[in-house]
Amino acid sequence: MENKIRIAVVDDHQLMLKGICNSLGEYANYETECYSSCDEAFAAIKEQQDTNPFDVLFTDLSFDNLTQSSQIDGGESLICKVKNEGITIKVGVITGHNETNRIYNVINNLKPDAYILKSHCTGEELHFAVQKMLRGDKFYTHEVHQKIMRRTIVQIQMDEAAIQILKEFPKHAKITNLEGKILKSDGNFMKKRAIEHKLTNLRIDLGAKNNTDLILKAKELGIID
């Protein structure tokens, strides 16, 4: 008899938690356990790791049900704790957080095996994600994959002068005020015309309608704070 794949799901929203668990429960070879707190989930994962270990952990990032006695303050902390304990388990994120910078930081820092957006969380997608994770592959919702690719491409295209312009521009009413503030790679300051040319290229690269939109997109991508 084939061993069942054990999956722990953690989410503080009961309807979402029930929906995810029910969707996974439609597959006969999955055994799913649901938890509404990170503390509860971690305790179960650690306690059972030597006797009946979980194969997959799915967790949200943000939890609104924290109390003063909570030891683990969210999904990111839960992932860190599981990894720090050396527990062998595939880790996936199921969340509503679709901000490019948040996605990039979670994937870059925590390296989860999956990042799934709740808006696209179907039983079929979850099943596909589990199968990929167990094979050692990564699975990202299409929108997440697109955001990461775009963030990486833009980051590669950015030079120090471009980042300086994006950071300084919101502080000044006119482009002329940027003269004497943006250093080129040769150590000289950029002239107004060169700054304007750079801004034009940045708007094209980031698909911005105007300079205000450019700053918003740069913040969304996490290029500037």
Short mmCIF file of the C-alpha atoms (twelve columns), coordinates in Angstrom:
data_MODEL
# 
_entry.id   MODEL 
# 
loop_
_atom_site.group_PDB 
_atom_site.id 
_atom_site.type_symbol 
_atom_site.label_atom_id 
_atom_site.label_alt_id 
_atom_site.label_comp_id 
_atom_site.label_asym_id 
_atom_site.label_seq_id 
_atom_site.Cartn_x 
_atom_site.Cartn_y 
_atom_site.Cartn_z 
_atom_site.pdbx_PDB_model_num 
ATOM 1   C CA . MET A 1   0.000   0.000  0.000   1 
ATOM 2   C CA . GLU A 2   1.369   3.394  -1.050  1 
ATOM 3   C CA . ASN A 3   2.263   5.711  1.826   1 
ATOM 4   C CA . LYS A 4   0.183   8.867  1.959   1 
ATOM 5   C CA . ILE A 5   1.764   12.267 1.485   1 
ATOM 6   C CA . ARG A 6   1.325   14.192 4.725   1 
ATOM 7   C CA . ILE A 7   0.605   17.905 4.366   1 
ATOM 8   C CA . ALA A 8   0.369   20.544 7.109   1 
ATOM 9   C CA . VAL A 9   -1.615  23.679 6.237   1 
ATOM 10  C CA . VAL A 10  -1.419  26.836 8.377   1 
ATOM 11  C CA . ASP A 11  -3.760  29.823 8.018   1 
ATOM 12  C CA . ASP A 12  -5.595  31.988 10.529  1 
ATOM 13  C CA . HIS A 13  -8.628  32.497 8.278   1 
ATOM 14  C CA . GLN A 14  -10.888 29.517 8.875   1 
ATOM 15  C CA . LEU A 15  -12.709 29.636 5.542   1 
ATOM 16  C CA . MET A 16  -9.451  29.725 3.588   1 
ATOM 17  C CA . LEU A 17  -7.935  27.022 5.788   1 
ATOM 18  C CA . LYS A 18  -10.958 24.769 5.308   1 
ATOM 19  C CA . GLY A 19  -10.995 25.445 1.560   1 
ATOM 20  C CA . ILE A 20  -7.329  24.527 1.112   1 
ATOM 21  C CA . CYS A 21  -7.639  21.397 3.235   1 
ATOM 22  C CA . ASN A 22  -10.802 20.289 1.441   1 
ATOM 23  C CA . SER A 23  -9.170  20.835 -1.954  1 
ATOM 24  C CA . LEU A 24  -6.149  18.751 -0.986  1 
ATOM 25  C CA . GLY A 25  -8.422  16.171 0.642   1 
ATOM 26  C CA . GLU A 26  -9.923  15.370 -2.755  1 
ATOM 27  C CA . TYR A 27  -6.728  13.492 -3.594  1 
ATOM 28  C CA . ALA A 28  -6.741  10.029 -2.038  1 
ATOM 29  C CA . ASN A 29  -2.987  9.876  -1.440  1 
ATOM 30  C CA . TYR A 30  -2.899  13.109 0.580   1 
ATOM 31  C CA . GLU A 31  -3.318  13.228 4.339   1 
ATOM 32  C CA . THR A 32  -3.895  16.826 5.420   1 
ATOM 33  C CA . GLU A 33  -3.711  18.404 8.873   1 
ATOM 34  C CA . CYS A 34  -4.947  21.977 9.385   1 
ATOM 35  C CA . TYR A 35  -3.655  24.483 11.926  1 
ATOM 36  C CA . SER A 36  -4.772  28.039 12.677  1 
ATOM 37  C CA . SER A 37  -1.577  29.115 14.423  1 
ATOM 38  C CA . CYS A 38  2.130   28.849 13.632  1 
ATOM 39  C CA . ASP A 39  2.932   27.689 17.164  1 
ATOM 40  C CA . GLU A 40  0.472   24.814 16.913  1 
ATOM 41  C CA . ALA A 41  1.742   23.807 13.478  1 
ATOM 42  C CA . PHE A 42  5.393   23.885 14.469  1 
ATOM 43  C CA . ALA A 43  4.743   21.836 17.611  1 
ATOM 44  C CA . ALA A 44  3.003   19.148 15.544  1 
ATOM 45  C CA . ILE A 45  5.681   19.121 12.846  1 
ATOM 46  C CA . LYS A 46  8.502   18.823 15.362  1 
ATOM 47  C CA . GLU A 47  6.760   16.254 17.537  1 
ATOM 48  C CA . GLN A 48  5.996   13.954 14.608  1 
ATOM 49  C CA . GLN A 49  9.203   14.358 12.585  1 
ATOM 50  C CA . ASP A 50  10.702  11.068 13.799  1 
ATOM 51  C CA . THR A 51  7.525   8.958  13.927  1 
ATOM 52  C CA . ASN A 52  5.116   10.191 11.259  1 
ATOM 53  C CA . PRO A 53  6.752   13.152 9.497   1 
ATOM 54  C CA . PHE A 54  5.013   15.687 7.320   1 
ATOM 55  C CA . ASP A 55  6.184   15.873 3.712   1 
ATOM 56  C CA . VAL A 56  4.853   19.337 2.898   1 
ATOM 57  C CA . LEU A 57  4.100   22.528 4.830   1 
ATOM 58  C CA . PHE A 58  1.848   25.216 3.360   1 
ATOM 59  C CA . THR A 59  1.679   28.456 5.330   1 
ATOM 60  C CA . ASP A 60  0.305   31.964 4.983   1 
ATOM 61  C CA . LEU A 61  2.683   34.857 5.722   1 
ATOM 62  C CA . SER A 62  0.561   37.201 7.879   1 
ATOM 63  C CA . PHE A 63  -1.414  36.111 10.931  1 
ATOM 64  C CA . ASP A 64  -3.944  38.304 12.730  1 
ATOM 65  C CA . ASN A 65  -4.629  35.904 15.591  1 
ATOM 66  C CA . LEU A 66  -1.368  36.474 17.473  1 
ATOM 67  C CA . THR A 67  -1.455  36.869 21.244  1 
ATOM 68  C CA . GLN A 68  1.119   37.817 23.871  1 
ATOM 69  C CA . SER A 69  1.855   34.137 24.351  1 
ATOM 70  C CA . SER A 70  2.544   33.515 20.642  1 
ATOM 71  C CA . GLN A 71  6.102   32.294 20.095  1 
ATOM 72  C CA . ILE A 72  6.073   32.408 16.272  1 
ATOM 73  C CA . ASP A 73  4.777   35.680 14.840  1 
ATOM 74  C CA . GLY A 74  4.011   34.664 11.257  1 
ATOM 75  C CA . GLY A 75  4.704   32.450 8.286   1 
ATOM 76  C CA . GLU A 76  8.186   33.795 7.633   1 
ATOM 77  C CA . SER A 77  9.213   33.076 11.221  1 
ATOM 78  C CA . LEU A 78  7.664   29.621 10.975  1 
ATOM 79  C CA . ILE A 79  9.651   28.833 7.834   1 
ATOM 80  C CA . CYS A 80  12.858  30.073 9.487   1 
ATOM 81  C CA . LYS A 81  12.216  27.962 12.586  1 
ATOM 82  C CA . VAL A 82  11.545  24.825 10.562  1 
ATOM 83  C CA . LYS A 83  14.717  25.346 8.535   1 
ATOM 84  C CA . ASN A 84  16.819  26.218 11.611  1 
ATOM 85  C CA . GLU A 85  15.671  23.009 13.309  1 
ATOM 86  C CA . GLY A 86  16.896  21.038 10.300  1 
ATOM 87  C CA . ILE A 87  13.473  19.492 9.724   1 
ATOM 88  C CA . THR A 88  13.234  17.801 6.328   1 
ATOM 89  C CA . ILE A 89  10.041  19.138 4.788   1 
ATOM 90  C CA . LYS A 90  9.007   20.893 1.582   1 
ATOM 91  C CA . VAL A 91  7.776   24.416 2.306   1 
ATOM 92  C CA . GLY A 92  5.200   26.351 0.309   1 
ATOM 93  C CA . VAL A 93  3.662   29.786 0.838   1 
ATOM 94  C CA . ILE A 94  -0.046  30.368 0.185   1 
ATOM 95  C CA . THR A 95  -0.786  34.047 0.687   1 
ATOM 96  C CA . GLY A 96  -2.582  37.145 -0.482  1 
ATOM 97  C CA . HIS A 97  0.652   39.142 -0.520  1 
ATOM 98  C CA . ASN A 98  1.321   39.906 -4.186  1 
ATOM 99  C CA . GLU A 99  3.560   42.957 -3.735  1 
ATOM 100 C CA . THR A 100 6.634   42.488 -5.895  1 
ATOM 101 C CA . ASN A 101 9.087   43.482 -3.190  1 
ATOM 102 C CA . ARG A 102 7.491   41.187 -0.588  1 
ATOM 103 C CA . ILE A 103 7.479   38.278 -3.027  1 
ATOM 104 C CA . TYR A 104 11.098  38.927 -4.000  1 
ATOM 105 C CA . ASN A 105 12.303  39.151 -0.399  1 
ATOM 106 C CA . VAL A 106 10.482  35.999 0.711   1 
ATOM 107 C CA . ILE A 107 11.739  33.962 -2.239  1 
ATOM 108 C CA . ASN A 108 15.256  35.405 -2.074  1 
ATOM 109 C CA . ASN A 109 15.671  35.107 1.702   1 
ATOM 110 C CA . LEU A 110 13.602  32.038 2.643   1 
ATOM 111 C CA . LYS A 111 13.756  30.107 -0.620  1 
ATOM 112 C CA . PRO A 112 10.366  28.363 -0.285  1 
ATOM 113 C CA . ASP A 113 9.627   25.507 -2.673  1 
ATOM 114 C CA . ALA A 114 6.375   27.195 -3.732  1 
ATOM 115 C CA . TYR A 115 4.751   30.631 -3.661  1 
ATOM 116 C CA . ILE A 116 1.043   30.528 -4.421  1 
ATOM 117 C CA . LEU A 117 -1.387  33.447 -4.411  1 
ATOM 118 C CA . LYS A 118 -4.716  32.840 -2.692  1 
ATOM 119 C CA . SER A 119 -6.560  34.394 -5.624  1 
ATOM 120 C CA . HIS A 120 -5.311  31.528 -7.821  1 
ATOM 121 C CA . CYS A 121 -5.436  28.777 -5.216  1 
ATOM 122 C CA . THR A 122 -7.369  25.899 -6.816  1 
ATOM 123 C CA . GLY A 123 -7.227  22.235 -5.952  1 
ATOM 124 C CA . GLU A 124 -5.637  21.466 -9.298  1 
ATOM 125 C CA . GLU A 125 -2.921  24.076 -8.799  1 
ATOM 126 C CA . LEU A 126 -2.212  22.861 -5.260  1 
ATOM 127 C CA . HIS A 127 -1.900  19.273 -6.485  1 
ATOM 128 C CA . PHE A 128 0.452   20.346 -9.280  1 
ATOM 129 C CA . ALA A 129 2.504   22.353 -6.772  1 
ATOM 130 C CA . VAL A 130 2.809   19.414 -4.355  1 
ATOM 131 C CA . GLN A 131 3.977   17.093 -7.129  1 
ATOM 132 C CA . LYS A 132 6.611   19.583 -8.302  1 
ATOM 133 C CA . MET A 133 7.808   20.261 -4.763  1 
ATOM 134 C CA . LEU A 134 8.229   16.546 -4.029  1 
ATOM 135 C CA . ARG A 135 10.294  16.191 -7.214  1 
ATOM 136 C CA . GLY A 136 12.616  18.913 -5.975  1 
ATOM 137 C CA . ASP A 137 11.304  21.601 -8.330  1 
ATOM 138 C CA . LYS A 138 10.027  25.090 -7.514  1 
ATOM 139 C CA . PHE A 139 6.445   26.148 -8.168  1 
ATOM 140 C CA . TYR A 140 5.336   29.770 -8.394  1 
ATOM 141 C CA . THR A 141 1.912   31.053 -9.388  1 
ATOM 142 C CA . HIS A 142 2.205   32.532 -12.909 1 
ATOM 143 C CA . GLU A 143 1.736   36.092 -11.614 1 
ATOM 144 C CA . VAL A 144 4.477   35.537 -9.029  1 
ATOM 145 C CA . HIS A 145 6.830   34.137 -11.659 1 
ATOM 146 C CA . GLN A 146 6.217   37.163 -13.903 1 
ATOM 147 C CA . LYS A 147 6.864   39.605 -11.063 1 
ATOM 148 C CA . ILE A 148 10.106  37.892 -10.080 1 
ATOM 149 C CA . MET A 149 11.333  37.804 -13.669 1 
ATOM 150 C CA . ARG A 150 10.541  41.491 -14.152 1 
ATOM 151 C CA . ARG A 151 12.141  42.441 -10.843 1 
ATOM 152 C CA . THR A 152 15.304  40.542 -11.765 1 
ATOM 153 C CA . ILE A 153 15.486  42.032 -15.261 1 
ATOM 154 C CA . VAL A 154 14.987  45.573 -13.979 1 
ATOM 155 C CA . GLN A 155 17.578  45.048 -11.263 1 
ATOM 156 C CA . ILE A 156 20.125  43.908 -13.848 1 
ATOM 157 C CA . GLN A 157 19.396  46.984 -15.970 1 
ATOM 158 C CA . MET A 158 19.803  49.405 -13.076 1 
ATOM 159 C CA . ASP A 159 23.118  51.198 -12.642 1 
ATOM 160 C CA . GLU A 160 24.129  53.349 -9.683  1 
ATOM 161 C CA . ALA A 161 23.196  56.592 -11.445 1 
ATOM 162 C CA . ALA A 162 19.686  55.318 -12.158 1 
ATOM 163 C CA . ILE A 163 19.167  54.357 -8.526  1 
ATOM 164 C CA . GLN A 164 20.473  57.746 -7.379  1 
ATOM 165 C CA . ILE A 165 18.011  59.527 -9.687  1 
ATOM 166 C CA . LEU A 166 15.070  57.445 -8.472  1 
ATOM 167 C CA . LYS A 167 15.967  58.147 -4.843  1 
ATOM 168 C CA . GLU A 168 16.633  61.876 -5.283  1 
ATOM 169 C CA . PHE A 169 13.862  62.776 -7.728  1 
ATOM 170 C CA . PRO A 170 10.967  62.772 -5.186  1 
ATOM 171 C CA . LYS A 171 12.894  65.280 -3.029  1 
ATOM 172 C CA . HIS A 172 13.044  67.976 -5.689  1 
ATOM 173 C CA . ALA A 173 10.414  69.990 -7.565  1 
ATOM 174 C CA . LYS A 174 12.482  70.340 -10.736 1 
ATOM 175 C CA . ILE A 175 14.900  68.148 -12.655 1 
ATOM 176 C CA . THR A 176 17.387  71.035 -12.702 1 
ATOM 177 C CA . ASN A 177 17.667  70.673 -8.927  1 
ATOM 178 C CA . LEU A 178 19.222  67.241 -9.461  1 
ATOM 179 C CA . GLU A 179 22.286  68.762 -11.089 1 
ATOM 180 C CA . GLY A 180 25.257  68.436 -8.791  1 
ATOM 181 C CA . LYS A 181 23.692  65.476 -6.962  1 
ATOM 182 C CA . ILE A 182 23.890  62.517 -9.381  1 
ATOM 183 C CA . LEU A 183 27.350  61.015 -9.765  1 
ATOM 184 C CA . LYS A 184 28.401  59.123 -12.881 1 
ATOM 185 C CA . SER A 185 30.671  56.079 -12.741 1 
ATOM 186 C CA . ASP A 186 33.653  58.317 -13.565 1 
ATOM 187 C CA . GLY A 187 33.014  60.432 -10.461 1 
ATOM 188 C CA . ASN A 188 31.671  63.475 -12.331 1 
ATOM 189 C CA . PHE A 189 28.182  64.911 -11.828 1 
ATOM 190 C CA . MET A 190 25.500  64.317 -14.467 1 
ATOM 191 C CA . LYS A 191 24.139  67.302 -16.360 1 
ATOM 192 C CA . LYS A 192 20.434  68.108 -16.674 1 
ATOM 193 C CA . ARG A 193 20.176  66.744 -20.214 1 
ATOM 194 C CA . ALA A 194 21.796  63.441 -19.230 1 
ATOM 195 C CA . ILE A 195 19.442  63.129 -16.253 1 
ATOM 196 C CA . GLU A 196 16.409  63.763 -18.466 1 
ATOM 197 C CA . HIS A 197 17.654  61.110 -20.913 1 
ATOM 198 C CA . LYS A 198 18.117  58.673 -18.053 1 
ATOM 199 C CA . LEU A 199 14.592  59.348 -16.773 1 
ATOM 200 C CA . THR A 200 13.177  58.709 -20.241 1 
ATOM 201 C CA . ASN A 201 14.928  55.340 -20.449 1 
ATOM 202 C CA . LEU A 202 13.778  54.444 -16.932 1 
ATOM 203 C CA . ARG A 203 10.152  55.203 -17.839 1 
ATOM 204 C CA . ILE A 204 10.466  52.902 -20.853 1 
ATOM 205 C CA . ASP A 205 12.154  50.112 -18.840 1 
ATOM 206 C CA . LEU A 206 9.539   50.210 -16.077 1 
ATOM 207 C CA . GLY A 207 6.559   50.932 -18.338 1 
ATOM 208 C CA . ALA A 208 5.759   54.177 -16.512 1 
ATOM 209 C CA . LYS A 209 3.401   56.814 -17.929 1 
ATOM 210 C CA . ASN A 210 5.203   59.754 -16.307 1 
ATOM 211 C CA . ASN A 211 7.815   60.510 -13.658 1 
ATOM 212 C CA . THR A 212 5.334   60.186 -10.798 1 
ATOM 213 C CA . ASP A 213 4.271   56.775 -12.077 1 
ATOM 214 C CA . LEU A 214 7.956   55.885 -12.465 1 
ATOM 215 C CA . ILE A 215 8.621   56.453 -8.761  1 
ATOM 216 C CA . LEU A 216 5.558   54.389 -7.802  1 
ATOM 217 C CA . LYS A 217 6.674   51.484 -9.993  1 
ATOM 218 C CA . ALA A 218 10.230  51.701 -8.627  1 
ATOM 219 C CA . LYS A 219 8.832   51.427 -5.092  1 
ATOM 220 C CA . GLU A 220 6.572   48.537 -6.072  1 
ATOM 221 C CA . LEU A 221 9.559   46.678 -7.510  1 
ATOM 222 C CA . GLY A 222 11.564  47.373 -4.356  1 
ATOM 223 C CA . ILE A 223 14.250  49.356 -6.203  1 
ATOM 224 C CA . ILE A 224 13.738  52.237 -3.761  1 
ATOM 225 C CA . ASP A 225 12.042  52.429 -0.368  1 
# 
